[in-house]
Each structure stands twice: as C-alpha cells, then as structure tokens.
C-alpha cells in the first residue's frame, strides 16, 4: 500500500500567469512549468506517494503510459527528470459531450472514488484547481489557484493530508 496523489495538470503544473508569460514554450508543446514539477517532486519525495493522473491529459497517453502527443512527451520527460513516475490513471467515465466541452470536472470525483474502490492505498490527496463537488473529495483536496498553480503552501497542505 502507499500514499496516492491524484494529479490534475492544468492549473496545478501550469498556470494562467505562466501561460500568459510563456507563449513561446506553449507553442512548442511545453505546457508544464518546470518549477511546478519540481514542487511536485518534493511532495513525492517527502511522502513516497505514487501519482495517478486524473487530468484530461491522461487521454494523451496509451495504456502503457507511452505519450501520444508532444505535450505529453514533454510532460513525461519533465516528470522523469524530477524522479516522478506516473503510476496510472483514473478510470474514464467521460461522455462524448464532456470531452467536447472539456467539462471533466463533472465526473472527476466519481472517477477518483472508483479508483479508490478498486485499489489499495494508505492515504490520498487530490491536486486540482477545480471544485469537484463531492464532500469526501473536498476533505482530501488541495485546491490550487489556477492563476499561479502549485505553491509551497499547497505542498505543505498535501503533506499534512497524506500524513493522515
């Protein structure tokens, strides 16, 4: 068993501020902020947690977690450079309508709860900038500010949640 981090990407490992300031990197498919990934790496090292991707980004990987798009390859390489491995993804409960409108938050809580039902774990935390509209999830969520992404304070909150 282990600690688990349910990871969203947009608004956590990047931010509206970063996006606005880094148009060149974004146009080259570099959609993650390396400094935010380093913060995530510190969280993983401190807690021994494994990463379960619950972001829409999970659709950019095949079943063996091989990247299918340049953005996903950059993301995976950046994570690997910080010693972070994506251990898996949440089940897909999206519909065609949700995918078209990108309203993944409508099913994210159910996908996380289904993963928890089907897997062993000690403690868990959700890193996401969106409200997931579920009381159980909210107790375990560190809601990042999409304007700035993951912060040192967010990491400290996640460590406390994973400590039980």
Secondary structure, 3 states (H helix, E strand, C coil): CCCEEEECCCCCCCCHHHHHHCHHHHHCCCCCCHHHHHHHHHHHHHHCCEEEECCHHHHHECCCCCECCHHHHHHHHHHHHCCCCEEEECCCCCCHHHHHHCCCHHHHHHHHHHHHHHCCCCCEEEEECCCCCCHHHHHHEEECECCCECCHHHHHHHHHHHCC
